Amino acid sequence: MSQGSTDQGPTDQGPTSHESPGDRVDEALAAEGRPTPDVVIEPDADRLARSVASALVARLAAAQAVHGTASVVVTGGGIGTAVLQRVADLVAEPEHAVVDWTAVDVWWGDERFVPADSSDRNELGARQTLVLPAGIPPERVHAIPSSDAGFDEPEDAAAWYAGELAAAATRPELMAPPQGPDASSRAVGGDGVLQLPRFDVLLLGMGPEGHVASIFPDSPAARDDRPVVAVRDCPKPPPTRVSLGFSAITSAEEVWLLVSGEGKAEAVARALSGATPLEIPAAGARGTRATRWLLDEAAASLLPRG
């Protein structure tokens, strides 16, 4: 995978004014020990999907070498689905059999609150593309509930998923070590109960207006500090969803933002040059150990090149 640098992305670019809201967000994240985002640019969407898939397999294998298990949060959308398909292709190749898929926990960054058999469900694509071909055990597949799973309201489904996260956080192999002064408050609730498991990699797509998961600009979800939030009146159909909130997203060890297409170039440039998470939610998606913007040339077309 081509590594980003100051020549390829604006990781050291941005506003210099200390009054910038974006600067204040970056300073707060830096105070928690958050590294500067890395920018990686591939020629096109296909090359991007292939390189991300290879990197993801390597990262999960490395996590298993340390913990015995690995944990990944998957995303839907065109590029997210393409990455999972490329991972499945690697699973079928003996020379890439470096991950024990029976010891991988799979989570979702967001889901549409629709019936289980709806083609709008991110879960369906991920199951068909990767979960079933890789043989991931059902008990390690943590899907967000559908609207016909016994939950009348998305708030009920969100509360259930938060409980699923909290239960996983008690498993020794998935306990997340605190990272920085604020991370422990995200991982531990007011009653002292651990709320979030370790996410080795959290994959996110991004919309043309900068949304990630189902957190849209200037929306209630962007202001909600709960790990899982219900989303109503979403500007993109279907309108009712359940999403990880920023507190869960920013608890991940590594956050990888997968973005392709010229229509998203402006949001990419804004996110990497000081926009606030309320303006461009993708700007608030930062991992405790690494944040990687994985772009094709079209999505990176408005970034400054040195």
N, C-alpha and C positions, 0 to 999 in steps of 0.2 A: 504494500500500500504506500503510495507516495506521501511522504511526510510533509506537513505544512511547515512554513517558516515565515519570517518577517517578509520574505520576498513573495510568498504565495497568499498570505492573508493578513488581516489587520489586527493580529493579536497584540501588537504594541502600538496600535493606532487609536485614535479617539479624541474626544474633547479634552482640552487641558484646563478648562474653567472648573474651579473647585465648587462652583454653585450648581453644576450640572446634576440633576437627579440621577442620571445614569452613572456618573462618577461616584455618587454616594452609595449606590447599590454595589458597584464594584469594590469600593473601599470596605464595605461591610463584609462582603464575601472574602476579600483578601484577609481581613482580620480573623476569619475563621480558618485560614490556611488554604483557601481555595486557589488552585493554580490558574494561571492565565489560560483561556481556551486555546486549544490547538486547532488549526485550520488545515484540512486535507482536501486537495482538489484533484478530481479524476476527470478524464476527458469527456465522458458521457455517462448516462444513467446505468447502462449495462456494466461498464467497467467499475462504476461506483458500487453497484450491488455485489459484484464478484469480490472486490477487495474488502468490503465491509464484512461479507460472509467469512472470508478467510481470517480476518482479524478477530471476528467474534468467536470462531471455533478455537483459535489460539488463546483468547482471553478466558474462555470457559475452562479450557484444559488447565490453564495456569491456576485458576481458582480452585479447581478440584485437587491439584497438586498440594495446595496449602490446606484446604478445608475438608477435602473429601467429597464435597458437593459444590454445585454452582447454582447461581440464581440469576435469571434474566427477566427483564420486563420487555415485552414485545409490543410492537406498534402495527397498525394497519396502514392503509394507503398504498399507493402504487409502489413506491420505493421500499417501504417496509415489507410488503408481501414479496417483492422481488428478492430482497435479502434472505428471507426465510426460505424461499425456493432454492437459492444458491447454496444455503447451508444444507438443505436436504440433499442436494446433488453431491455435496462433499461427504455427507454421511454414507452415501452409497459407494464411495471410493475407499478401498481398504487402506490406502496410504494416508488417508485423512482420519482414520479411526482413532483419534486421540482423546475424544470426549466420551465418558460413560454417560450416555443419555438417560440411563435409569437413575442417575443421581443428579439430575438437573431439574430445578424448580422453575416453572414458567408462570409469569404473572402478566397482567395486561395493564397498559397505561390508561386506557379508557375504553368504554364500551357504549354502544347505543342501547337504550332501554326499550328494546323491541322483543318480539317473541324469539325463542331459541332457534327456530328454523329460518329466520329472516336472513336474506342475503346481505343485509346491512350490518350484521354482527361481525366484528373483527375476529371473534373467537372462531367462527366457521373457517375462515381462510387460514388461520394459524394452525388449526387442528389438521386440516386437509393437507396443508403444505409441509408442515414440519412435525407436529406432535405425533401423528400416527406413523408416518414413515420412519421417524427416529425411535419409535417405541418408548416414548416417555410415559411412565406409569400414571394412571389416572389420579392417584393421590398426590402427585407432584404438579398437576395441572390446575391452576387456581383461576378459574374463569369468573368474571364479574357476572352476577345473576342477570338473567333475562327477565322480561316483563311478565312472563308466564311461569316463573319459578316460585310462585307463592308470595311475591312481594307486590303490594298494591301500588306503592309509590317509590320513585327512585331514591328518596331519602332512606327508605328502609333497606334497599339493596346496598346503598353506600355504607350504612351502618354495619350491615352483615359483612361486607368486604373488609371494612376496618377491623372487625373481629377476626377475620381470617388472617389478616396481616399480623395482628397481635398474637394469635395462636402460633403462627410460624416463628415469630420472634422469640418464643420460649424454647425452640429447638436449639441445642448447643451449637450445631454446625451452621446455623443461620443467624446467630446472634451478631448484631452489628456493633463494632467498637465505635465509641464516640469519636467524632472528628471535629475538633475546634470547640470553642466555648458554647456555641449555640446548638451544635449538633446533638448533644446529649438531651437537650430539652425537646428536640424533635423526636428522638428515639424513645424517650421515657415520658409517660403521661403524668398528670398531676397526682395520680395515686401511686406512682412509682412503678407501674406495670409497663414493661417494654411494649411499644406500639408497632414498631417496624422491624422486619427482618433485614438481613444484609441483601442488598441488590448489587451483584458484581457489575452488571452492565444494565443500564436502562436506555432502551432505544426510543427515540421520538422522531416522528415526522414533523413537518411544519407547514401550515397553510400560508397562502399568499399574503394574508394580513398579519401573519406572525403567531398564530395560535399553535399551541402544543397540547397533546392529549386533547381534552375538551375544555381547555382554559383559553378563552377568547379575550381580546383586548378590552380593557375597561369593564370587565364582567364581574359579577359577584364571586365567581370561582377564583378569579385572580386576587381577590382580597380575603379569601377563606384560608385559615391556617390549619384546618383539619386535614388528616392524611388522605381521606377519600371524601369527595364532594358530589352532591347531586347537581346536575345542570339542567335547567329548564329554559325554554325559549332560546335555544341555541340558534345562532344566525345561519348555521349550515344544517340542512336536514340529515337525519331525523332530529327533531328539536330537543328531545329528552334523553339525557345521557347520565352516565356515572363515570367519574374521572378521578385519578390520583390528583391530589392537590400539590401545591408547591412544597409543602413540608415533607411529603413522601418523595417527590421527584428529587429534591435537593439532598435527601439522605443517601442516595445511591453513591456507590464508590466511583463509578464512571457513568457519565451521561453522554450519549452519542446522539447528535442531531443529524438526521439523514435528510438531505434536501437536494432535489433536482428540479430543473426547469427554470427558464428565464422569468416566468411569472412570479417567482419567489425571490428574485435577486434583490429587490428593494428592501424587503423585510430582513433578509440576511444582512445586508449592509447596515441597516438601522440597528439590528440586534447587536452587531459587533462594533458599533461606534457610539454607544452611550444611551440607547433607548432604555426606558424603564420597563420592568415586567408588566406594568399596567398598559403601557403603550404597545409593546411587543412582548408577549408572554415568553417567547423563546429566549429572550435576554435573561430571564430569571431561572432558566434550566441549567444548573451548575452542579457538577459532581463534587464529592468531598476530596477525591484524589485526581480526577481528570475530567475535563470537558472537551469533547471533540466535535467540531463542526465538519461533517463529511459531505462534501459538495461535488456536484459536477460543474463543468466549466460554465454552463448557462446560469446556474444558481449563484456562481461566484463572479458573474460578469461585472457587477458594480463595486466590487471590492478594490481598494487601492492596491496597486502592484508596485513594489519597490525595485 
